[in-house]
Amino acid sequence: MHIEYGTILGDQRLSDDLTLYGVATGTLTVTAGRSLYLYGLCGAGLVVEAGGAATILGTVAGDVFNRGTVMLHGIVQGSVHSIGGQFEKSPASVVSGLLEI
């Protein structure tokens, strides 16, 4: 597992599990067998592919496209599109756009 406190520039496909306390400026893609723990900010969108998992405790500025597993405890400023994936939303979490599950 990689832990990042700084800035990740541009779009990234995760090649390792990631815990992000910092900022990602582009879209993050969580591939099969990988996991993301987001405590910081994803400045664009988040894509979780089948077999991938993401726990959002921070903020996603764009949309979330889920085909894997997403647990939302933070904020999504865009919409959530869960397409055949598992999605769990805590009562304190916020989705500013559409919630399609």
ABEGO torsion letter per residue (X at the ends): XBBBABBBBEBBBBABBBBBABBBABBBBBBBGBBBBBABBBABBBBBBBGBBBBBABBBABBBBBABBBBBABBBABBBBBBGBBBBBBAABBBABBBBX
